[in-house]
């Protein structure tokens, strides 16, 4: 299924996204966005993220990216912002949504979350950007913030735990 059709179906069943209109939608090549917004990792389809997780534990995630136009998508990562319409806010929302899989943080809730030392592979679809306007302040607008940007990226998540240097699928 292509990315846009999958995101539309996900929006229908997601309480947070049900009221989205797909009247003004952009479909963008995710690999191209990564290349433009994250120059340091754009050349890599495999890399390692190290540091501390939210609980203060050491982490080492070996992230692999596979960009596809069509797949049997498992879930979407999404992010919404309400702002006054400046393109900077649209770009920031896109970048923050991309960071979710680039850092290896997002996962299918029906599978094991990434933790400790692991391999994480994402099959990544096109980035869907929905722009909505509420100039009459009847739907979501607050003060001067009359634009809502929703970014959705369909993904397939695969996880492998690494124990003492050996990979174990979870």
N, C-alpha and C positions, 0 to 999 in steps of 0.2 A: 504494500500500500504506500502511496506517496505521502510525504510529510504533512502537507496541508490537510488532506482527507483524514489522516489519523488524528491530527490536532483538533479538527472540528468534532470528531467523534468523542475525543477525550473531554473536550469542553462541555459537551452535552451532559456528561455524567459526573462532572466535577462540580461540587457545590460552589467552589470559589470562582469558577469560570463560566457557569451556565448563562450568565447575562451578556456574554461577549457577542458582539456582532462582527461578522467577518466581512463587512462592507468595504473597509479600507485596510487591506492586508498586503504585506510584502513577503515574498518568499526569497530567502537569501542563501547562497551557497555558504555553508558553515565553515568549510576549510578556508575560503576567501576572507571571511570575517576574522577568523583566528589569525590569518596572515597579516591583516591590516591592523588589528587591535593589539596583538601580542607578538611582536616581532621576534622576541627571544625564543619562543617555542614554535614558531610557525614552520620551521624547517623539520621539526621532529614529529614523528608519528608514534614514537616510543620515548619515554623519559621517566625519570624517577622524582617523586615528590617526597621530601624528608622533613622532619620537624616533630612537633608535638601535636597530639590530637586535643580535642576540647577537654579531655579528662587529665591532660598532662602526661600521657603515655607516649613513648617513642613510636613514630610511625615511619614506614618506608613503603611507599606505594609505587609500584612499577606500572605506569599507565600506558596503554596502547590504544590508539585511535584508528578507527576505520570509518571513513566518510562514505555514505551511501545515499542515493536518491530515494530508493524504494527498499523496504524490508518489512518483516513481520515485527513491527515495533512493539516493545513491552510497556513502555511508559513515557511520559513527557516530564521534563523539568521545565518549570515556568516561573516567571517573575513579572510582577505588575508594578508600575509606578504611576502616580497621578502628579502632573506638573503643569507648568504654564505654556508648554509647547516648544520650548527651545530644543533644538536638535541635540545639544549636549546631554540633556536628560534621556533622550531616546538612546543615544550611544552608550551612556552609562548603564542603562537598564540591560541592553544587549550584552555588554561586557560582563556585567555581574552574573547574568544567566549562563554565559559561556564558561565562566570560572568554576561553576558547579561541577562540570565534568572534567575540565582541564586539571583541576586539583584532585580529582578522584573522590570527591565528597558525595556526589549524588549516587543513589542506588535504587533498584527496584525493591520496594518494601516486602515483596514476597520472597526475597532472597537475602542472604547474609550481608550485612553492611560491611564496607571495607574497614578493616582495623589492623593494627600492628603491621606486620610485614606481609605484603600480599601483592599479587598481580591483579590489575583491574583492566578489563578491556571494554571499551565503549564502541558500539556501532552507532554512528551519529548521523541523523538526517539533516535536512535543510532547516534553517532557522526561520521561524514564522514570527513576524512582527505585526501586531494588530494595533491600529491607531483609531481611537474613538474620541469624539469631541462632544462636550456638553456646555455649549455657550449660554444656555438658558438656566444653568445650575439646577437641573431637575433630576439628574441621575447620580452623578458622582462628584461633580465639581464642588470645590471649596474655595472660597475667596476668588483669587485670580487664577487658580489651577483648573483649567478647563479641558485638559487633554489627558487621556489614560492610554498608556502604552503597555501592552502585554506581549511578552516574548515567550515563545514555546519552542522547545527543541525535543523531537522524538529520539528515544535512545533504546538500545539493547545493552544490558549490563551483564558482564561475566566476571566472576570472582574466583580466584585461586589463593588459598592460604599458603604461605611459605613457612615450613617448620624445619629448622636446622638445615636450611639450604635446599630442601626438597619441596616441590610443589604438590599440593593436595587440593583437588577440586572440592568446592563446598556447595 
